[in-house]
């Protein structure tokens, strides 16, 4: 898990960041590596380099921290999708999206898809967190549907669901077999699929 936690510097989160932000980032990493239910507040505080007693200053409960992690994931997804808008055509944006996902194949091989894993775990709970987490899958589906509609596809919603389902499925297989090559191969197939849509 150490390499996952050290990845925070690559995402721009430094030890000088505010404690609340460090706790959210630490929670994201530890939840991804070992799951929500297996994670203690002490694990999160350790990953964030924050005294465990400070956690309750920022979050009333572990569930509040999970909700903050979901919101942080949603913000990141929206920002990453917005960054794809510089591509001139919807087809180019979709292919760039696929490459963006497959660029994370090493991490997926180790721990699975961060959003998919979180949603899968929280779905076992029938509460506000499970409903809130669904947006992490809905956001890329809605975005892909917009791109496919712009390509003139009447079946845009079905194709968008198929695209995200394919990614989530290959993320699961990549993690199960610890083989990033599976995701790389599926990424190439999906790019050809996008080309075939006209």
C-alpha positions in Angstrom: 0.0 0.0 0.0 3.0 2.3 0.5 3.4 3.0 -3.2 -0.3 3.9 -3.5 0.0 6.4 -0.6 3.1 7.9 -2.1 1.1 8.6 -5.2 -0.5 11.5 -3.5 2.5 13.7 -4.4 1.9 12.9 -8.1 -1.6 14.1 -7.8 -0.5 17.4 -6.3 -1.3 16.7 -2.6 1.6 17.6 -0.5 2.3 17.3 3.3 1.7 21.1 3.4 -1.9 20.7 2.3 -4.6 21.3 4.9 -5.4 18.5 7.2 -8.9 18.0 5.9 -7.7 17.6 2.3 -4.9 15.2 3.5 -7.5 13.1 5.3 -9.7 12.9 2.2 -6.7 12.0 0.0 -5.5 9.5 2.6 -8.9 7.9 2.8 -9.2 7.7 -1.0 -5.9 5.8 -1.2 -6.6 3.5 1.7 -10.2 2.7 0.7 -8.8 1.8 -2.8 -6.1 -0.4 -1.4 -8.0 -2.3 1.3 -11.7 -1.3 1.1 -14.0 0.9 3.2 -15.0 -1.8 5.7 -11.5 -3.0 6.4 -10.2 0.6 6.9 -10.0 2.2 10.3 -9.8 5.9 11.1 -6.3 5.2 12.4 -5.3 3.8 9.0 -6.6 7.0 7.3 -4.9 9.3 9.9 -1.6 7.4 9.3 -1.9 7.7 5.6 -2.6 11.4 5.9 0.1 12.0 8.5 -2.5 13.5 10.8 -3.0 12.6 14.5 -6.0 10.2 14.8 -7.7 12.5 17.3 -7.8 15.3 14.6 -10.1 13.2 12.4 -13.2 14.0 14.4 -12.4 17.7 14.2 -13.1 17.5 10.5 -15.5 14.6 10.2 -18.2 13.5 12.6 -17.9 9.8 11.5 -16.3 7.5 9.1 -19.4 7.8 6.9 -18.9 11.5 6.7 -15.4 10.9 5.5 -16.6 8.3 2.9 -19.1 10.9 1.6 -16.2 13.5 1.3 -14.2 10.9 -0.7 -17.2 10.3 -3.0 -17.5 14.1 -3.6 -13.7 14.3 -4.3 -13.9 11.4 -6.8 -16.9 13.1 -8.5 -15.0 16.5 -8.8 -12.0 14.7 -10.2 -14.1 12.8 -12.8 -15.7 16.1 -13.9 -12.4 17.8 -14.2 -10.8 15.0 -16.2 -13.8 14.8 -18.5 -13.7 18.6 -19.0 -10.0 18.4 -19.9 -11.0 16.2 -22.8 -13.0 19.0 -24.5 -9.9 20.4 -26.2 -10.1 17.5 -28.6 -11.9 18.7 -31.7 -14.4 15.9 -32.4 -16.5 13.6 -30.2 -14.8 10.6 -31.7 -11.4 12.0 -30.7 -12.7 12.8 -27.2 -14.0 9.3 -26.7 -10.7 7.7 -27.8 -8.8 10.1 -25.5 -11.1 9.0 -22.7 -10.3 5.4 -23.4 -6.6 6.1 -23.4 -7.0 8.0 -20.1 -8.6 5.0 -18.5 -6.1 2.5 -19.8 -3.2 4.7 -18.7 -4.1 3.6 -15.2 -3.8 -0.1 -16.0 -0.9 -0.7 -13.5 -3.0 0.7 -10.7 -6.0 -1.2 -11.8 -4.0 -4.4 -11.9 -3.0 -3.9 -8.3 -6.2 -2.6 -6.7 -9.0 -2.4 -9.4 -10.8 0.7 -10.6 -11.0 3.2 -7.7 -14.5 4.3 -8.5 -15.8 0.9 -9.5 -14.4 -0.8 -6.4 -15.8 1.8 -4.1 -19.3 1.6 -5.8 -19.3 -2.2 -5.6 -18.4 -2.2 -1.9 -20.9 0.5 -1.0 -23.7 -1.0 -3.0 -23.8 -3.8 -0.4 -25.2 -1.1 1.9 -28.7 0.2 1.3 -28.1 3.8 2.4 -27.3 7.3 1.2 -23.7 6.4 0.6 -24.6 3.7 -1.9 -26.9 6.0 -3.7 -24.4 8.9 -3.7 -21.6 6.6 -5.0 -23.7 5.8 -8.1 -22.8 9.2 -9.5 -19.2 8.0 -10.0 -20.4 5.6 -12.7 -23.3 7.9 -13.9 -21.0 10.8 -14.7 -18.8 9.1 -17.4 -21.9 7.3 -18.8 -23.7 10.7 -19.2 -20.5 12.2 -20.7 -20.0 9.4 -23.2 -23.7 9.6 -24.2 -23.3 13.3 -25.0 -20.3 12.4 -27.3 -22.2 9.6 -29.0 -25.2 11.8 -29.6 -22.9 14.4 -31.1 -21.8 11.7 -33.5 -25.4 11.2 -34.5 -26.0 8.0 -32.7 -29.7 7.4 -31.7 -28.6 4.5 -29.5 -26.2 6.8 -27.6 -27.3 5.8 -24.2 -27.0 2.1 -24.8 -23.6 2.5 -26.4 -22.4 4.7 -23.5 -23.5 2.1 -21.0 -21.7 -0.6 -23.0 -18.5 1.5 -23.1 -18.4 2.0 -19.3 -19.5 -1.6 -18.7 -16.6 -2.8 -20.9 -14.1 -0.7 -18.9 -15.4 -1.8 -15.5 -15.4 -5.4 -16.7 -11.8 -5.2 -17.9 -10.7 -3.4 -14.7 -12.1 -6.3 -12.7 -10.3 -8.9 -14.9 -7.1 -6.8 -14.9 -7.2 -6.8 -11.1 -8.2 -10.5 -10.8 -5.4 -11.7 -13.0 -2.9 -8.9 -12.0 -2.4 -8.4 -15.7 -2.3 -4.7 -17.0 -1.9 -6.1 -20.6 -5.6 -7.1 -20.5 -6.7 -3.5 -20.1 -4.2 -2.3 -22.7 -5.7 -4.8 -25.2 -9.2 -3.9 -24.4 -8.4 -0.2 -24.8 -7.2 -0.9 -28.3 -10.3 -2.8 -29.1 -12.5 -0.1 -27.7 -10.7 2.5 -29.8 -11.4 0.4 -32.9 -15.0 0.1 -31.8 -15.4 3.9 -31.5 -14.0 4.2 -35.1 -16.6 1.7 -36.3 -19.5 3.8 -35.0 -19.2 6.3 -37.9 
